[in-house]
Amino acid sequence: MPTSIRLDPAIEQRLDHLATATGRTKAYYLRELVAKGLDDLEDYYLADATMARVRAGAERVFTLDEVEQDLGLAD
C-alpha cells in the first residue's frame, strides 16, 4: 500500500546519506523503521491507554496475592 509522508529536511538528509552510503533505497530504510518500530509504538500507546483506564477506575487491577492465588502459587 503506497503511503506518503513529509519528513523534516534534516531527517531526510540523514536518510539520503544512509541510502547513498549503503547502496540501499530510502524506501528500504523506511520499511525497516516501520517494521521494527511498530512493536515499540504499539507497546507504548496501548500501555498508555491502559494506564489511563486504570487511573480512571475503568480497568480491573489485581494484587500480587490475587494473582498468586489464581495461579495456585499461594503459600
Sequence and secondary structure as in RCSB ss.txt:
>XXXX:A:sequence
MPTSIRLDPAIEQRLDHLATATGRTKAYYLRELVAKGLDDLEDYYLADATMARVRAGAERVFTLDEVEQDLGLAD
>XXXX:A:secstr
        HHHHHHHHHHHHHHT  HHHHHHHHHHHHHHHHHHHHHHHHHHHHHHTT S    HHHHHHHTT   
